[in-house]
Amino acid sequence: MDIKSFFGSTKGKVITIGGVAVVAVGIIVAVLLQGDGYRSILVKDVKGTVDVVGEKNNGQAYAGQRLYSGDDVTVNAQSELTMCMDNDKYVYADENTHFRLEASSTKESSKIKIVMDKGSELNVLNAKLGVDDSYEVDTPNSTMSVRGTTFRMTVYNGNDGYIYTLLEVEKGEVLAKLKLTDGTYTGVERAFGAGESALIKGNAKTCEFLLTEKSEEVWLLDYDHLPTANVPRLITLLRKNGIKIEDPQYDEYIEDSSDDNASSSDAKSEEKTTEAVEKQDSKEEAKPTEHVHVPGEFKTVKEATCTAPGLRQKVCKECGEVIEEEKIAATGHTPGEWETEQATCETPGSKQQKCTVCGAVLNSEVIPATGHIPGDWITTTEATCEGQGTMERKCTVCGKTLEIGTINSLGHDWVDVYRTETHMSVKQQPVVEEIYDHSECSRCGATR
């Protein structure tokens, strides 16, 4: 299998793209660039359980979720995550992958960094980056930078005290810069093109490209003789390079596909065969008649789950030897009722459908925020003759104050006040006369 065939397979998860790149490690989740919101990172698809922890997110990821710079993403076992960034960049994160998002954005530029410390992810950039854009994948021992490309990053923490990174380029070009685990760059860097791979080994004191048998930094991988799973493929290359990596979690994948391990398996098989022959010879010496198995009924030794097959075996009633076994097909998920988290005026809601057996999220939808419904203006402070009043308008649903206004002062309502005086007329008759005295406000009682 050549590299194009590999990247086009289920494990490769590739869609068509082109370009150039700089890498460090991969992901995910979902997620967003800061700035005015012109650019964005969104969760496109989730299989299994993916946890997101950040300033605005804290819980399980769901399709349509917006991710933000600083979000910490964990793709758990038997899970996968697909993210879309700026509508033309895709990240496919495999199970047991962990990374952090660092992003910033304006209308003119987009800067994205995926800081990954374990697992594997595929990066697909469908268009070349702008002059001021950047896209990096950062691992503990290297940083990859790109302009537009398709490449996979895999990071593995060995039990020998070193961190190993595998870069596999399907399209474009990726520039790998080596660094120590404390973040100090060594000054060593190299570009890798389509069909090329790099194997990097590093810790707090050293970092280097691991060389092939021909002492070259560029690895041309033969996928016909390597595991299709990403971390096992990295471990296989390390073992081929003479590095002793013991990890039972991945041995079953490696032994099935690695030449070295195949040889080891052949040796073990030969040992078992020799041992069986010796036992059989011993039995024949004791009992010349040929042993005939007496089959029992099939018994289940491993129950099938929603996603994993089970196993049943038939053993001999006399000697207990397994004489036949069959896989039990995975049961598949059982969809439950939709669970709804209602949207509010400002916050989107969500709908999820989970498996009633294992609890995995099968489908999810985003419910848009409803928006505020303004009510009537309400006076909060009455205006006076000389002072302004205040009023406000609230949402009739959530009660949030939407607008605040002022009421003009009323001004004084002046009323003239008269006094009466009595004096004698020319004819010496008393005359009562009203004479203006002052003005008085009818509302507040002020005088002038």
HUTA-V784743 format. One record per backbone hydrogen bond with DSSP energy under -1.0 kcal/mol. CO is the residue of the C=O (numbers start at 0). NH is the residue of the N-H. Records with the same first field share a line. If there is no record, write none. Layout:
BEGIN
CO: NH + NH
END
This chain:
BEGIN
0: 222
1: 5
2: 6
3: 7
5: 8
6: 13
8: 12
19: 146 + 147
20: 145 + 174
21: 144
31: 68
39: 85
40: 30 + 66
41: 83
42: 63
44: 81
46: 79
48: 75
49: 60
50: 73
51: 58
52: 71
56: 53
58: 51
61: 64
64: 42
67: 70
70: 100
71: 52
72: 98
73: 50
74: 95 + 96
79: 46
80: 92
81: 43 + 44
82: 90
83: 41
84: 87 + 88
87: 125
88: 84
89: 123
90: 82
91: 121
92: 80
96: 74
97: 116 + 117
98: 72
99: 114
100: 69
101: 112
103: 110
108: 105
109: 133
110: 103
111: 135
112: 101
113: 137
114: 99
117: 97
118: 154
119: 93
120: 152
121: 91
122: 150
123: 89
124: 17
129: 132
133: 111
134: 145
135: 113
136: 143
137: 115
140: 178
141: 138
142: 176
143: 136
144: 174
146: 128
148: 124
149: 169 + 170
150: 122
151: 167
152: 120
153: 165
154: 118
155: 163
157: 160
161: 157
162: 201
163: 155
164: 199
165: 153
166: 197
167: 151
168: 194
170: 149
172: 20
173: 191
174: 144
175: 189
176: 142
177: 185
179: 182
183: 179
187: 177
189: 175
191: 173
192: 195
195: 168
196: 218
197: 166
198: 209
199: 164
200: 207
201: 162
202: 180
205: 202
207: 200
211: 214
215: 211
218: 196
221: 224
228: 232
229: 233
230: 234
231: 235
232: 236
233: 237
234: 238
235: 239
236: 240
237: 242
238: 241
246: 249
249: 253
250: 254
253: 257
257: 261
258: 262
259: 263
260: 264
261: 265
262: 266
263: 267
264: 268
265: 269
266: 270
267: 271
268: 272
269: 273
270: 274
271: 275
272: 276
273: 277
274: 278
275: 279
276: 280
277: 281
278: 282
279: 283
280: 284
281: 285
282: 286
293: 316
298: 312
301: 310
304: 330
305: 331
307: 304
309: 327
310: 300 + 301
311: 325
312: 298
313: 322 + 323
314: 295
315: 319
320: 315
323: 313
325: 311
327: 309
333: 355
338: 351
340: 349
343: 369
344: 370
346: 343
348: 366
349: 340
350: 364
351: 338
352: 361 + 362
353: 335
354: 358
359: 354
362: 352
364: 350
366: 348
372: 395
377: 391
380: 389
383: 409
384: 410
386: 383
388: 406
389: 379 + 380
390: 404
391: 377
392: 401 + 402
393: 374
394: 398
399: 394
402: 392
404: 390
406: 388
412: 441
414: 439
416: 436 + 437
418: 434
420: 432
422: 430
424: 427
428: 424
430: 422
432: 420
434: 418
437: 416
438: 447
439: 414
440: 444
445: 440
END
